[in-house]
């Protein structure tokens, strides 16, 4: 019996030490363009030290804490679950968060060509 316990313990130790699963993932979000009232396509915001990169969470507003970057506060929206990049704030208190989340909810994507059947700001290309 003792050999069995030692063998199981050794197998578990090896499995834990030999875990080949991802240990980090790229965090992605869409930059909010306030002047146009739309979101740019997803971009990388950084690498987060967990293996889970699920995109099934509620939309979250992320922004740079003050002092703002040159040109004002940059605001992103993401449905990627936390943890979030450490250099960004997720408390939702910046005034840019409400319109950024509204742009996400309405499907407004910047640069959607209006001659491609879209209205110029639709995530699905449908006319409103």
C-alpha positions in Angstrom: 0.0 0.0 0.0 2.8 2.3 0.8 4.3 1.9 -2.6 1.0 2.8 -4.2 0.8 6.0 -2.1 4.3 7.0 -3.1 3.6 6.3 -6.7 0.5 8.4 -6.7 2.3 11.2 -4.9 5.1 11.1 -7.4 2.7 11.1 -10.3 0.9 14.2 -8.9 4.1 16.0 -8.3 5.3 15.3 -11.8 1.9 16.4 -13.3 2.1 19.7 -11.3 5.8 20.3 -12.3 5.2 19.3 -15.9 2.1 21.4 -16.6 2.4 22.5 -20.2 -0.7 24.7 -20.1 -0.4 28.4 -20.8 0.9 30.4 -17.9 -0.1 33.8 -19.3 -2.2 35.3 -22.1 -2.5 38.5 -24.1 -5.1 40.9 -22.9 -7.1 42.5 -25.7 -9.6 45.3 -25.8 -11.1 47.9 -28.2 -10.0 51.5 -28.0 -12.8 54.0 -27.7 -12.6 56.9 -30.2 -14.6 59.6 -28.4 -14.7 62.1 -31.4 -16.3 59.4 -33.6 -18.3 57.6 -30.9 -17.0 54.2 -31.9 -14.5 51.5 -31.0 -11.4 50.4 -32.9 -10.9 46.7 -33.5 -9.3 44.8 -30.7 -5.7 45.5 -29.8 -3.2 44.1 -27.3 -3.0 45.9 -24.0 -0.5 43.7 -22.4 0.3 40.2 -21.1 -1.5 39.0 -18.0 0.0 36.3 -15.8 -2.8 33.7 -15.9 -3.6 31.0 -18.5 -7.3 31.9 -18.8 -8.2 34.4 -21.5 -11.9 34.0 -21.7 -13.9 36.6 -23.7 -17.2 35.7 -22.1 -17.3 38.3 -19.3 -19.5 41.4 -19.2 -18.1 44.4 -21.0 -15.6 46.3 -18.9 -14.3 49.8 -19.2 -10.5 50.1 -18.8 -8.6 53.4 -18.7 -5.3 54.9 -17.8 -5.2 56.3 -14.3 -4.3 60.0 -14.0 -2.3 61.8 -15.1 -3.8 61.1 -18.5 -1.6 60.3 -21.5 -0.8 63.1 -24.0 -4.0 63.8 -25.8 -6.3 62.8 -22.9 -7.4 59.7 -21.3 -7.3 56.5 -23.4 -10.3 54.3 -22.8 -10.9 50.7 -23.9 -13.8 48.2 -23.7 -13.2 44.5 -23.3 -15.2 41.4 -22.6 -12.1 39.5 -21.6 -12.3 38.3 -18.0 -9.8 39.5 -15.4 -7.3 39.8 -14.1 -6.8 43.0 -16.0 -3.5 44.7 -17.0 -2.1 46.3 -13.8 -1.5 49.7 -15.4 -5.2 50.2 -16.2 -8.1 51.2 -13.9 -11.4 49.3 -14.1 -13.5 51.1 -11.6 -15.7 52.7 -14.3 -15.6 56.1 -12.8 -13.9 58.0 -15.6 -16.5 60.0 -17.6 -15.3 58.3 -20.8 -16.6 54.9 -19.6 -20.3 55.5 -20.1 -20.1 56.5 -23.8 -17.5 53.8 -24.5 -19.8 51.1 -23.1 -22.7 52.6 -25.0 -20.6 52.4 -28.2 -20.0 48.7 -27.4 -23.6 48.0 -26.7 -24.7 49.7 -30.0 -22.1 47.8 -32.0 -20.3 50.9 -33.2 -16.9 50.0 -34.8 -14.7 52.7 -36.3 -13.7 52.5 -39.9 -16.5 50.2 -41.1 -16.7 51.3 -44.7 -20.1 52.7 -45.5 -19.9 51.4 -49.1 -19.6 47.9 -47.8 -23.2 47.8 -46.8 -22.7 49.2 -43.4 -23.6 52.5 -41.8 -20.0 53.4 -41.1 -20.1 52.4 -37.5 -21.9 49.0 -37.2 -20.3 45.8 -35.8 -22.6 43.6 -38.0 -22.8 45.8 -41.0 -26.6 46.3 -40.7 -28.3 49.6 -41.2 -30.0 51.1 -38.3 
